[in-house]
Amino acid sequence: MIVELRQYTLHPGRRDDLIALFDREFVEPQEESGMAVLGRFRDRDRPDRFVWLRGFPDMAVRLRGLREFYGGPVWKEHGPAANDTMLDSDDVLLLREIVPVPRPVDRDGSDLTATIWLRDRPFDDAFTEWFADQDTGAVAVLSTEYAVNDFPALPVREGEHAFVWFARHDDAIEVPARFGVTATGRLRLEPTTRSAQH
């Protein structure tokens, strides 16, 4: 499955407005268009950040679903209100599952930690094998999807090589220097109320 990890920076104090709108108007219409809304989260360390995961069986379904949703009546009616809450919606990693994301990843209401590792080349089998031998407790593992973003109206981060894993704890893992990880990001994620129930 193809997965978008989407991080939105919002105007101060507008996160709950976006969450309420999203939960009320945007979940079912996206799923009816063939997309899976896998989880919606508050970033515990950044009060003006909203993080969510959206999945697609493949890139063809992604293109068809995005065209249908963003060209359809729901987005036409409610999209301007959503955009009004946002300062930036372009922090998006396009990923492919290695260990599938549970459906939905936040079904039990537990917090998650997403760890994002970047390096200057793709993460290869040697890295994946090393990671599999670690005691990570990972509930999902993904790495960069290199297909061309054929829906440019929604940009994704390009020219990066990412390895992302989700766990239900906040433990960090040290990556050996030989793997050349150049940056690490950590997201402590609290599911939105409806996200945990969906």
C-alpha positions in Angstrom: 0.0 0.0 0.0 1.0 3.6 -0.7 0.8 5.8 2.3 1.0 9.6 2.7 2.3 10.9 6.0 0.8 14.4 6.0 1.9 17.1 8.6 0.0 20.4 8.5 1.1 23.6 10.3 -1.9 25.5 11.3 -2.7 29.0 12.3 -2.4 29.3 16.1 -5.4 28.0 17.9 -7.1 26.5 14.8 -6.2 22.8 15.2 -9.4 21.8 16.9 -11.4 23.6 14.2 -9.7 21.6 11.5 -10.1 18.3 13.4 -13.8 18.9 13.9 -14.3 19.8 10.2 -12.1 16.8 9.0 -13.9 14.3 11.2 -17.4 15.6 10.2 -16.9 16.1 6.5 -13.8 14.5 5.0 -13.5 10.9 6.2 -16.3 9.0 4.5 -16.1 10.9 1.2 -12.4 10.0 0.8 -13.0 6.4 1.7 -15.9 6.3 -0.9 -13.3 7.5 -3.4 -11.1 4.4 -2.7 -8.7 6.0 -0.2 -8.1 4.8 3.4 -8.0 7.4 6.2 -5.6 5.5 8.4 -5.3 7.9 11.4 -5.6 11.5 12.5 -3.5 12.9 15.3 -2.5 15.9 17.4 1.2 16.4 17.6 1.8 16.5 21.3 4.9 18.7 21.0 3.6 21.2 18.5 0.2 22.6 19.4 -0.4 23.9 15.9 0.4 20.7 14.0 -2.1 18.2 12.7 -0.8 14.9 11.4 -2.7 12.3 9.4 -2.1 9.1 7.3 -3.9 8.3 4.1 -3.5 5.1 2.2 -4.0 3.8 -1.4 -3.7 0.3 -2.9 -1.5 1.7 -5.6 -0.6 4.9 -7.4 -3.4 4.6 -10.0 -6.0 4.4 -7.3 -4.3 7.4 -5.6 -4.6 9.5 -8.7 -8.2 8.6 -9.4 -9.2 9.1 -5.7 -7.5 12.4 -5.4 -9.1 13.7 -8.6 -12.5 12.5 -7.5 -12.3 13.9 -4.0 -10.6 17.3 -4.6 -12.7 17.8 -7.7 -15.9 16.9 -6.0 -18.7 18.6 -4.1 -17.5 18.0 -0.6 -14.1 19.6 -1.1 -15.7 22.4 -3.1 -18.0 23.2 -0.2 -15.7 22.6 2.8 -12.2 22.9 1.3 -11.9 26.7 1.7 -12.8 26.4 5.4 -10.1 23.7 5.9 -7.5 25.8 4.0 -8.4 28.8 6.1 -6.9 26.9 9.2 -3.6 26.1 7.5 -0.3 27.9 7.2 1.4 25.0 5.3 0.1 21.6 4.1 3.0 20.6 1.9 5.0 18.6 4.4 4.1 15.2 3.0 6.1 12.0 2.7 5.0 9.6 0.0 5.8 6.1 1.4 5.4 2.4 0.7 4.6 -0.1 3.5 7.2 -2.6 4.6 5.2 -3.7 7.7 1.6 -2.7 7.0 -0.1 0.1 8.9 -2.9 -1.4 11.1 -6.4 -0.4 9.9 -6.8 2.1 11.5 -3.5 2.4 13.2 -5.0 4.2 16.2 -8.0 2.0 16.8 -7.3 1.4 20.5 -6.8 5.2 21.2 -3.2 4.7 22.2 -0.6 7.4 21.5 2.0 6.6 18.9 5.5 7.7 18.2 6.6 8.1 14.6 10.4 8.0 14.0 11.6 9.4 10.7 15.1 8.6 9.5 16.6 10.3 6.4 19.8 9.6 4.5 21.4 10.5 1.2 20.5 7.3 -0.6 17.6 4.8 -0.5 17.3 2.5 2.5 18.3 -0.9 1.2 17.8 -4.6 2.3 20.8 -4.4 4.6 19.3 -1.6 6.6 15.8 -3.3 6.6 17.4 -6.5 7.9 19.3 -4.7 10.6 16.1 -2.9 11.7 14.1 -6.2 11.8 16.6 -7.5 14.3 16.1 -4.6 16.7 13.6 -4.7 19.6 11.5 -1.8 18.2 8.0 -2.8 19.0 7.1 -1.3 15.6 3.5 -1.5 14.6 4.2 -0.2 11.1 7.3 0.4 8.9 7.4 2.4 5.7 10.0 3.8 3.3 10.0 6.3 0.5 7.8 5.5 -2.6 9.8 6.7 -5.6 6.9 6.9 -8.1 6.3 10.3 -9.6 3.7 12.4 -7.8 1.1 12.5 -10.6 -1.2 14.8 -8.7 1.0 17.9 -8.4 -1.8 20.0 -6.9 -0.8 18.2 -3.7 3.0 18.4 -3.4 5.1 15.8 -1.7 8.7 16.1 -0.4 11.0 15.0 -3.2 14.6 14.1 -3.4 14.6 12.6 0.1 15.1 9.0 1.2 13.0 8.3 4.3 12.5 5.3 6.6 9.5 5.7 9.0 8.3 3.5 11.8 5.5 3.8 14.3 5.5 2.4 17.8 3.3 2.6 20.9 6.3 3.8 23.1 8.7 6.7 23.0 12.0 4.7 23.1 14.7 5.9 20.7 17.0 3.5 18.8 20.6 4.4 17.9 21.4 3.8 14.3 24.9 2.6 13.6 27.0 5.2 11.7 27.7 2.8 8.8 24.1 3.3 7.7 24.6 7.0 7.1 21.4 8.3 8.6 21.7 12.1 8.4 18.6 13.3 10.2 16.0 12.0 12.7 12.6 13.3 13.3 10.2 12.2 16.1 6.5 12.8 16.3 4.6 12.1 19.5 1.1 11.5 18.2 -2.2 11.6 20.1 -5.2 10.2 18.1 -8.1 12.5 17.7 -11.3 11.3 19.4 -13.1 10.1 16.3 -9.9 8.8 14.8 -9.7 6.2 17.6 -13.3 5.2 17.1 -13.4 5.1 13.3 
